[in-house]
Each structure stands twice: as C-alpha cells, then as structure tokens.
Amino acid sequence: MEQAVTILKQISGFLWGWPALILIAGTGIYLTLILRFLPLRQLGFGFKQMFGPQVGVGTIGAGAALATSLSATIGTGNIVGVATAIHSGGPGALVWMWLIALVGMATKYAEAVLAVQYREKDAAGQYVGGPMYYIQNGLGRNWRWLAIAFAVFGMLAGFGIGNSVQANSVAHGLQDSFGLPAWVTGVTLAVLVGLVVLGGMKRIATVATYIVPFMALAYLLAGLVVLVDHADALPAALALCFESAFTGTAAAGGFAGALVKEAIRFGIARGIFSNEAGLGSAPIAHASANTDHPARQGSIAMLGTFIDTIIVCSITGLAIVSSGAWTSGAEGAPLSALAFSSTFGDFGNVIVAGGLAIFAFTTLLGWSLYSERCTQFLFGDRAVLPFRVIWVLAVPFGAVVSLNLVWALADIMNILMAIPNLIALLLLSPVVVRLSREFFDGRHPE
C-alpha cells in the first residue's frame, strides 16, 4: 500500500507540475484578454444580478446556483490550502493566489456561459449541463470521447476530494479538538448529508442558500477581528506579501525560506485548489440556473472565484502573516488556528475546527451534485437514486479510513478533470466572445 501511495503521489506531483499550472493560468489569461477584461469591468454588474429579480428559465434560482457552487468551493482550501501555500511558498504565495483568481474569474465566467448555452433537460424536466454537455453539444459528437473522459474523472474525483477527504477532515478535526470518536462524526455526517442529498438538487440549493452566506460571514467576521487586533502590523504584512512574491522570502523563525518560484507554484496551485476555476465543477451547478442569457449567469458565476479567493482566502492569509504565525513552522490547519489563537486564545482552535466542519459539510453537498451529474451523463437517469445512496454510505467510510491513497487519487482525478474542460474552453472561446458581445454590447443588460 505504501508503495502504491508513493507512486500515485509521484504521478500527482508530475500532473500538478508546471505544465498543468501554466495551462490553467494561461487559459485564464487568454480568456481575460479576448474578453477585454470583461469580468473585472462587469464585477459590479455581477453583484447586481446576484441580488436582482429572477429572469428566464431554469431549475433553481441564479443566486441559488452561485450558493450551490460556493458550497463546494468554500472549503478546506480556504483554511488549510492558504496555510499550506504560505508555509511552502512564503507570504508571497498569497499574492499569486490573488493573481490567479483575477484571471480565474474569466475562466469561471466562460465555463458558466457555455454550461447555460449547451444545457439540456433530463427526464424529470430539470436543466442539466456542465463540461460534458458543452463538449458533446458544442464540439460535436466526434468529441464525445472527451466528454465521457471528463464525466468519468468528475464522478471519481467527487468520491475523493468531495466526499472521503471532507468527511475525514471533519472527523479528525473534531477528534483532535474535542475528543469525539471519528465513527460518531462519520455516522452523524452521513445522516445530515442524506437528509439533503436524497432530496435532490433543489434541496441542496435551498440548504446552500441558507448555510453558505452564514458560514462565510461568520468566518469573515472572526478573521476581521484578528486583522483589527493586528492592525498595526497589517501594512507591513501587505508589503511583505508583495515583496516576497517577486523576490522570495528569507528564513524567519521556524520558516525555512522560499524562492520566488515556490511562491508562484504554491500560490497558483493552492489558489486553483480553493476556487476551482478551470476544473469544470462549478458550471455543473450554474447550468441549472434561472436565466435569460448565458452571459448573465456567467457574470454571477465569476463572483464565486472573487468571493472565494479575493475575500475569504485573503482573510486567512493576512491573519497568518500579520499575526506572525507564518514564522512558527506550523502548517495546514494548525497554522491557521495559531493565527486565530493570537487573538482569541484557545477559542481560536474552536473557530478553525468549527469552520472546517461546516465548510466540509457544505462541500459534501455541492460535490454530490457535481458527481451525480457526471454519473447521470454516463449511465442515464436511472443511476441517480443509486448514486445518492452510495454517496451517503461513503461518508462514514471516509471518516475512518486512512486517506493517503484517497488524497493521491483525488489530486490525480482533479487535474484529469481540468484537462478536457480546458481544451473545450479554448476551442469554444469564440462562442463565449460572441455571446458576451451579444449581451453586453447589443443591448443594455438590466
């Protein structure tokens, strides 16, 4: 088993190396340029649409689609991922997370535009879509093999990063903080997840609409208290982030130092892990939204990357740097907990553990939809109910097993999802540009 894990980690390291990061970042840069920086120019319009009246047709509300995608996106990456990036790449990694998010907004926008443009209705009359549909319907039947490849990787990735990893993170976090047995957490999570997932997409969207804003605001408020507490150190922390992003970070305390290339690599990799721009997951949720035009939903979808990375990840990162916790040598969740504990004392551990538990729970819900849609594409509507039952049963299993093998497989499946999706985005980019101009230039998009 150990040898298998080692081999898989080597494969994962290769697949997530510079070529993949350049492909993902390059796609975002290319889309940003051909769209003439539309996501940045229309950011205000996107927020207006998120709170505006419902228009057009779909299965769930446009805002509910964003909440559903955020339920999967805002997760362990916002707490553990940011801490890992800073531990390995120094404070400068945070700047590269911001930069990849800014171009990632164009990627997320394009994904949602194509998802709505090429969506279909299933036997129950619900709108379904995502990369597998815009590959098949946009590129033609000759590309169906690529659509199938995405669906297979997406289905399998869900049981890794979206299920077992999340359940395990919650179980071990609560066990370390409160001594709660992992199996108790696993069974409790399975019951809670089952109550939502077995009700289908509309129930997932409803729960996400209530939980996601609450969990994000609660975590942001706690983080802002830390930043206010260290307000005198904040200007120097920001200066250090930008300086380190382009010059590297010297060794300090328990921090071993980092070169510029490490800041870039870990910043980009953890940023992508957190906001999922380019992986092809979020457009599966946005395909079901009520909307009258693909570009309108695209303008809402791009907010997911902005909220996840520019807002939520920034709070974690700046708390870690301004508190001085980044020099401790700690990594992962303990590093984030150390930053919050600098203000809240022992309660800082509770905040981080609680945040991880809620974030992971909502990720279990969001990713169940992604994996279900991939399964439905591959095996038809009859596979939906069996999938939901298997998904729920997998939760307690994930809570108690060793995850070395699961983590390695999940990382591989994630990047293998991204490749078919990125190919489709590049080939279908003229469609995205045409629809965007039709919407924004052809008429005033109220």
N, C-alpha and C positions, 0 to 999 in steps of 0.2 A: 504493500500500500504506500509506504513512504517513497519508494522508487517511482511509483506512478504519479504521486503528487509532485515530486521533483521534476519529472519530465513535463507534466502539464504546466507547471509554473514557468519552465523554460519556454514552452510554446507560447504561453500567455505573454511573457516578457518580450518575446520576438514580435508577436502580433500587435502588442500595445507599444511598440518601439516608435522611433522617429518617423518611419514611413506612414504609419497609421495616423499619428498626430498631425503630420503635415497634410495628409489627405483631408482630415476633418477640418483643420484650421483653414486649409486652402480653399475648401468648398465654401466655408463661411465667408472668407474674404472675397471670393469670386462672386457669390450671390449678393454680397453687400455692394460691390462695385456696379454690377449690371442693374441692380435695383436703385442705383443712385442714392444709397444710404437711406432708403425709404423707411426701414424700421426705426432709425433714430429720428428722422423727420416727422414720423407719424406716431411717435410714442404717446403724445397727449391724446391723439385720436383713439388709440388703442384703449387707454384707460377710460375714455368717454364711452366707448362701446361696451366695455365690461359692465358698466353700471346703467347702460341705456336700456330702452324697451326692447322686447324680443321681436325679431323680424324674421320672415322667411319660414322655411320648413326644416324639421329635424326631429330627433327623438328626445333630446334633452336641451335645456337652455344653454345659450352661448357661454354665460358665466359659469354654469354648472360644468360645462366641458373643460373650462380652464381649471376649476377647482378639482375636477377628477384627475387631470394631468398633473396638477401640483401635488395632489395627494400621493402620487407615485414619485414625483421629482424631489419634493422636500422630504428628505430622509436622513439616513446616516451620513450621506455625503456632506451635509451642511454642518455636522458636528465632528464626525470622525475624519471625513475627507479633507476638510480645511486644515485640521490639526496635522494630518499626515503630510499634506503639501508643505506646510511651514516647517515641520520637523525635518523633512528631507531636502527642501529647496530654499529654506530661509524665508524671512518676511517678504522678499521679492516675489515669491511664488503667488502671493495674493494679488499683485498687480497683473500677473499673467493670467490669473483666473478671471479678472475683470476684462482683460482684453479679449480673451477667447469667448467670453459671454457677449460682448458687444457685437462681434461678428456672428456669434451663435444665434443671435436674435434673427438675423436674416435666414439662417438655416431653418429655425423653428417656424418662421413665417412661411417659407416656401413649402415646408412639409405639410402645414395645415391647408394652404391654398390647394395643393394637389390632392390632399385627402378629401376635401369637400368636392372638388371638381370631378373626381373619378369614383365617388362613393356609390354604393348600391343599396337596395333594400333586401332584407332577408325574408324568410317565410313568415315571420311574425310581424312584418311591416316596419321593422326598425332599420334605421340607416346604419350601415357598416362601411368601414373603409380603413385606409392606412397604406403603408408602403406596398403590401402585397397586391392591393387593388390598383394603386396608381402605376405600379409596374406592369400589371397584366392589361389594364384598360388604357393606359397612356402610351405604353411602348408596344403593345400588340401581343398577340398570342405566342409569337415566336420567343417572347421574353418570359413566358410563364414559368420556365425553369428557375429564373431568378426570383420570381415572386414566391415560388414554393420554397426556395432556399431561405428567404427571409422569414417566412412563416415557421419553418422548422426551427430555425435558430431562435426566433422570438418565443415560440412555445417552450422550448427547453430552457432558455435564459430566465423565463418567468419563474420556473420552479427553483432556480438557483438564487439569483440576486433579488427576485421579487418575493420569494416565499421562505425557503430554508434559511438564508442568510439573515433575513429580517427577524424571523422567529428566534433564531439563535442569539442575535444581538440583544433582543429584549430579555430573553431568559437569563443570559449570563450577566447582563447589566443589573437586573433586579436581584439576582443571586448574590452578586458582589456587594451591592449597596444595602440590601435588606435581608439577605439570607433566605430568600424564597426559593424553594426547590425548582429546578428547571422544568420538571414534568408538570408541575402545577401551573406554571406560566403557559406552557405549551397547550395544555387542555383548555385553560381559560381563553387563550387567544383563539383557539380553534372554534370554540362556541361563539365568541364575538364575531369572528370573521364569517362563520357560517350563517349567522343571522342576517348579515348584509349581503354576502356574495350569492347566496342561494336565491335572493330576491332579484338578481339581475342588474343590468346597467342603471336603470332608473333609481333603484335603491342605493347603489354605490354612489351615484351622482348626488342624491339627496343628502346622504351621510357626509360625503366630502364637502358639500356646500356649507354644512354647519361646522364641521370639525376643523377643516383646513384654515379658515380665517382665524378661528380662536387659537389654534396651536401656534400659528405663525406669529400672531400679535403677542401672545404670552411670552414666547421665546424672545421676540424682538424687544419687548419692554424690559425683560430681565437683562438682556445684553446691553441695552441703552443705559441701564443703571450702572453696569460695570464701566461703560465708557465715560459716564458723567463722573464716576468715582475716580477715574484716572484721566480726567480732562486735561490736567496739566501736562501729562505725558503724551497726549494724543497727537499734537503737531509733530513732535519728534518721531513718533511711531509711523506716521504717514510718510515723513521724509525718509525714514529708514527703509520703508517698503519700496519706494520708488528708486532710491539709491541702490538697494540690493538687487532690484530687478535687472539692472543693467551693468552692475559692477561685481556682483557676488556678495556673499556675506562672510565676514571673518568669524572665527571660532569665538564663542562667548559663553561662559559658564559651562553648562552641560551640552551646549550645542557645538557640534563638531565642525561647523563651517560648510559653505556650499558655493559652488561655482555658478556662473550665470546660466550655463546650460542646464544645471539641475533645477534652478528656479523656473526656467522656461518649461522643462519637461514635466516636472511635478505640478506646476501651476496649471498647465494645459490639461494634463491627464486627469487631475482631480476635479478641475472645472467641468470637463466633459462628463465625468462620473456623476457629478452633482446635478447639472442642469439637463443632461441627456440630449442636448442639441446634436442632431446628426444620427442618433441611434435608431430613430424611426418609431419610437414608442409613443410619444405624445400625440402624433397625428391620428392614432387609432381612436383616441377619445374625441378629438376635435371633429372627426368625420361625422359624428352623430349630432352635432350642434344645430340648433335652430339658426338659420342664416339665409339671407337672400343673395349672397355673393361670396365666393371663396375668399376674396381678398379681405372682406370684413372680418371673417373668422380668423384669417391669418394675422390680422392686426391685434386680435385678442390673444392668439396663441403665443406670439412673440413676447408677451408680457411674462409668460412663465419663466423664460430664461432671465429676464430682468429681475423679477421678484426673487427667484431662487438664488442667483449668484450676486448681483449687484447690491441687493438688500440683505438677504438672510446670511449668506456666506460672509459678507463684509462685517456683519456684527460679530460673528465668531472670530474671524481673523483679526480684526482690530482689537478685540478684547484680549486675545492671546498675546499680541505684540505690545499693546500699551500697558498691560499688566506686568510685562517682563517674564511671563510664564514660558515664552518660547526659548529662553536660555536654560530651562531646567533639565533638558534632556528627555523629558517625558514625550510620549507620542500618542496619537489616537485620542479616544475619549478621555483618558486621564489628563491629557494636556488641556483640553477644553474645560474639564472640571477644575483644573488648577487655576485657570483664568477666572472662572466664575467664583471660585472659593476665595480669591483675593479680595472680593467684595462681600460675598455672602457667608463666608466661613464654611462650616460643614454643610450648610444648606446648598452650597454650590454643587456638591455631588448629587444632591437630590434633583436640582434643576436639570442637570445634564442627563441623569438617568431617566427622569420623567420625560424629558424632551425626546430622548432616544426611543422610549417605549411608545409614545404617541406617534412620532414620525414613522417608526417601523410599522405600526398598526395600519396607518393610512397607506403606506407603501404596499402592504399586503393586499389592500383593497384595489388600489389603482393598477397594480401589476396583474391582478387576477383578470381584469378586463382585457389588458393587452394580450396576455397569454391565451385567454379564451377566444378572442377574435382570430388569433393565428390558428388555433385548433379548429375553429369553425370554418375557416377558409380551406383548411386541409381536408377535413373529414365531413363537413356539412353540418346542418342544424341539429341533427340527431346526436352529435357529440357534445353539445353544450351542457346538458344536465350532468352526464357522467364526469365531464371535466370539472364542474363546480364541486362535485362530491370529492373527487380526488384531490383537488386543490385544498379543501378544508382538512382532509385527512393527512395531508403532507405537513401541515403546520406543527402539530406536536412532535412529529418525527424530526423535523428540522431543529426544534428547540433543544433536543437532547443529543444529537449526533455530533461527531467531530466534523468541523467544516472545512478542513484543509483541502479536501478533494472537491467539495462543493464550490468553494471560493475559486479554485483554479478553473473548474469547468465553467462557472458563471462568467468569469472575466473573458474566457475564450468565446463563449456564446454571444456576449455583448458586442465584441468587436466584429464577430462574424455577422451579426445583425446589421451593423453600421455599413458594411461594405456594399451590399446590394442596394441599400437605401441611398447612399451617397452617389452611386452610379446612376440611379434613377433621377436624383435631384439635378445632377449635371446634365443629363440628356434631356430632361423635361424643363430645364430652366427657361427656355424661350416661352413655354406656356405660362410660367409664373410671371414673367415680364409682361406678356400680353394681357393677362387677366388683371394685373396690377394697374397698368396704364388705362385699361378699360374702366376700372373702378375709380381710381383717383384722378385721372385726367379727363375722363369722359363726362363725368357728372360730379356734382358736389356730394360727397358721401355723408349725408346727415345720419 
